[in-house]
Amino acid sequence: MVFVFFGPPGSGKGTQAQYLVKKYGFRHISTGQLLRQEIQNKTALGLDIKSHIEAGELVSDGVMLELVKNVFRDKNSEHVIFDGFPRTVHQAIAFEGILSVNNLRVDLVINFEVSFDHLLERVKGRLTCKTCGHVYHEVNNPPKNVGVCDFCHGVSFEKRNDDEDSALKRRFELYKTETQTVKDFYSDRGIVVSIDASLAVETVKKNVEEALADLGIVS
């Protein structure tokens, strides 16, 4: 099955996806991570992506679709979570075509709802492991051992440049403008479940699992 986690930057959808990977073996496809990997490889595409992200802009549909197509070359997981994709109706329609070729469809969209003020407070404490890209929060979700990644045991963390207040606000406004029609697209199919992402992490986990249990995916 294919799931889409839908929410603005910093809404916690990545944290929830990582939890499902660890507990149930789901596959987590973070388009943000795919983009950062391209940037780290310093390709021409990566440099173009970097300039857009640093300006608080969304990456083009063409680039995103090319990255997503590559995902399905590897079919190692029964359940796949797409985090941060699709963001436009064009992407959503093209995604349907990509999935159809692979005999798949979007089975559930979880919409993580949160206000900008709450996001701003949250991202100021967000840390990313430089080695594996796992995301933590200094207060709400720190590594079990201070300064050491729980997953790869890396000891170097960073606060992403695009989490500056002004860039975050631009990204939030772009998200609202670009993605409302995408929510409508999936809502018309009756597969959207909205969750209050401003609640405690454990409460959000419970609500996500309840949504998946309704489909018989977890128990």
Secondary structure, 3 states (H helix, E strand, C coil): CEEEEECCCCCCHHHHHHHHHHHHCCEEEEHHHHHHHHHHCCCHHHHHHHHHHHCCCCCCHHHHHHHHHHHCCCCCCCCEEEECCCCCHHHHHHHHHHHHHCCCCEEEEEEEECCHHHHHHHHCCEEEECCCCCEEECCCECCCECCECCCCCCCCEECCHHHCHHHHHHHHHHHHHHHHHHHHHHHCCCCEEEEECCCCHHHHHHHHHHHHHCCCCCC
